[in-house]
Amino acid sequence: MDPELGISIVDLGLIYEVKVVQNEIKVIMTLTTPGCPLAPVIEDTIKKALAKLGAKKIEVELVWEPVWTVDRMSEEGKLKLGMR
């Protein structure tokens, strides 16, 4: 959940890939802007949620390519932000 917008990071289109190998999970994601002050909060929230599911090793990798745009958002995310 994006703490500022109150919308799921999946609906925002921030999650690019999730790799699962046994009890290890790697999340490859982006943020809406490289200067996002809530990056540590979002990363910590992801790690805590995945740990509750039993993951033993969790890695969150921030990437900036491809660049995030509103086109990556789900229809539900756009509706919640009044974009539809």
N, C-alpha and C positions, 0 to 999 in steps of 0.2 A: 504494500500500500504506500503510495506517495503521501508522506505526512503533511505536505502543504496543500495538495489538491484533493486528498481523500479518495483517490481513484487507484485501482490496482495497477501495479507496475506492468502487468501483462497487458491490461487494456490500454495503457499508455504506449505500448510497443517498445518498452525498454529492454525486454528480454530477447536476446538474439538466439541463444542456444543453451540447452541444459544437457550435460553429459553425466550419465550415471554408470558407474562400474562398481558393482557390489555395494559396499557401504560408503562409497566416495562419490561426491557430487561436485561438479564444476558448473557454475553459472557464468555464462558470457553475456554481458549486458552493456548498455550505455546509459547515459543520462541526457536530459534535454539540453544541458549546457555543461561544458567542462568545468565551469566555476561553481557548480551546484554546491551550496553550503551544507546540504543535507545528505551528501554522498555517504559519510560514515554511518549515519542513522539508517539509511536504506540498506547498506551492506550488512550492518548488525542485525537488522530485522530479518533479512533473508537467512542469515546464518542461524539465528534462533529458531525460525520456522522449520528449517530443514533438519536441525538437530532434534527437534521434537518428533520428527518422522523416523528417527533412528540413524541418520547419517553420522558416520564416525569422522570423516574428513570432508570439509566443505571449503571450496575455494570460489571466490567471486572475482572475476576478471572484468575490469572496465575497459571497454574499447571505444574508439571514436570513429571507426570506419565499419560499416557505412554510417554516415552522419544521420542522426535522428531527425525526422521531420514528422509533422502531424499525419502524414500519409501512413505512417506505421501504426497509428492508433486503431483500435477496434471500433466498430460502429457504436458499441455500448459506451466506450470511453468518450467518443465524440459527442454522444447524446448527453452524457453527464456534464460535459463542459459547455453544453449549449451550442455545439457546432453543427447540429443537424436540426 
